[in-house]
Amino acid sequence: MRVDRRWAARLALAAGTAALLVLLVFAGLRSIVLVGVGLAGLVATAAGLWWVLARTGVIRVLAFLLATATPGVVLVLYAVAGLLWVVLVSLALWTLAVFTGRTALVPQKTEPARRPERPVAPPRRPFLIMNPRSGGGKVGRFRLADQARALGAEVVELDPARPQDVAELARRAVDDGADLLGVAGGDGTQALVAAVAAARGLPFVVICAGTRNHFAMDLGLDREDPAACLKALTDGVELRVDLGFIDVGLPAAEGRGRVFVNNASFGAYATVVQSPAYRDDKARTTLQMLPDLLTHHSGPRLQVRSGDVTVDAPQAVLVSNNPYRMGDPAGLGYRERLDSGVLGVLGVTVDNAVQAASMLRGSHGPGLTSLTVQEVVVDADAPVIPVGVDGEALTVPTPVRCWIEPGALRVRLPSNRPGTPRAKPPMNWRRVRRLALTVGRTAAGRDTDTD
């Protein structure tokens, strides 16, 4: 245990105590009212946002006014009572307490990776597919094709005017002797070529030239510098990561299913993006379609099954290749690992404003179901349903089976890369207090705050 962790825990306790004292000393019994008004404001805002999404016409307008005006009304009430500064100071101290407390709980030593990376020799015949339109033209802006060819790679730049089967291009390249495959493009294209690399047992290079590139982010690559990804061709390391699969109704002879490197989404979002109007006006189309989808007046009624767990009628379901972080607000959207061997399943069920307000509890809210499984089935009261697979809109027959194949993909990465932000553990005041009261050195240099 390091001394700075103990002092971080002590600072957390001091700041938390000070936050409560500021309320009690300067507001007295009114502090209970202050907290109650704040919580009521949060609930009203959450309910208003739900009505904005689930209703139309006058009710939507009134709900929008409620959601936007409530925070201001709460602040005005604090100011009229002459206690706005008390609330702000107490909130700042409480934020400091939580931040330093979670920092103190980060262990000194991290668990070694289950699948450590290993240095590898450069490929002899790398083959890269590049999408010039992806990411607003990053391929051309960073001169990725020229730099890759200078490193000895064969590069195919996709023709924006002529649709091409990237998986077939990759298969032909392997038949011609390619010993590494890579993609400069979005996650959907990455997944299609990664499937070929996994099936043929070849390493795969991710070049983050797409708009978001969540797969590259979770691999620890620098999304602001796509050219740095090319260093994997000369100074690379290799590791194995999992792949998610979704049954899209392919005959057995054509493959095991469609690969997803990030996630497959079902429900409201997947239905909205299937609309022809969505591409031209995303916001308007979403607001027009969501009310009927959220209230089950249109769209398929889903059911999620995995083992003994069944989730009925969720409005949205997200099945991810390894779970997303849930307990770290700063790390939402990240996956801590890509080699845990399990899918993450998130199901959202919100049928009224009360349930919408309960979502403020985060992962503990009754409307949110979070699972980690190796296989899940999404069924519906329709023969086919829309699904978004790594951002690509598809329509698949039900029931839809998703599963994970551990270590299916060999990923080649630059040996020097930023890495992913480290997640902080959830706040636990009992552990923080124990850590703060620890005095002296621990035996054999081991932490004593384990639970």
Secondary structure as UniProt FT lines:
FT   HELIX           3..27
FT   TURN            28..29
FT   HELIX           30..54
FT   HELIX           57..80
FT   TURN            81..82
FT   HELIX           84..104
FT   STRAND          118..119
FT   STRAND          126..130
FT   TURN            132..133
FT   HELIX           134..136
FT   HELIX           138..141
FT   TURN            142..143
FT   HELIX           144..150
FT   TURN            151..152
FT   STRAND          154..157
FT   TURN            160..161
FT   HELIX           166..175
FT   TURN            176..177
FT   STRAND          180..184
FT   HELIX           187..200
FT   STRAND          203..207
FT   HELIX           214..218
FT   TURN            219..220
FT   TURN            223..224
FT   HELIX           226..233
FT   STRAND          236..246
FT   HELIX           252..254
FT   STRAND          258..260
FT   STRAND          263..267
FT   HELIX           268..274
FT   TURN            276..280
FT   HELIX           282..294
FT   TURN            295..296
FT   STRAND          302..306
FT   TURN            307..308
FT   STRAND          309..312
FT   STRAND          316..321
FT   HELIX           329..331
FT   TURN            332..333
FT   STRAND          343..348
FT   HELIX           353..358
FT   HELIX           359..364
FT   TURN            366..367
FT   STRAND          368..373
FT   STRAND          375..380
FT   STRAND          384..389
FT   TURN            390..391
FT   STRAND          392..397
FT   STRAND          400..414
FT   HELIX           429..436
FT   HELIX           443..445
//
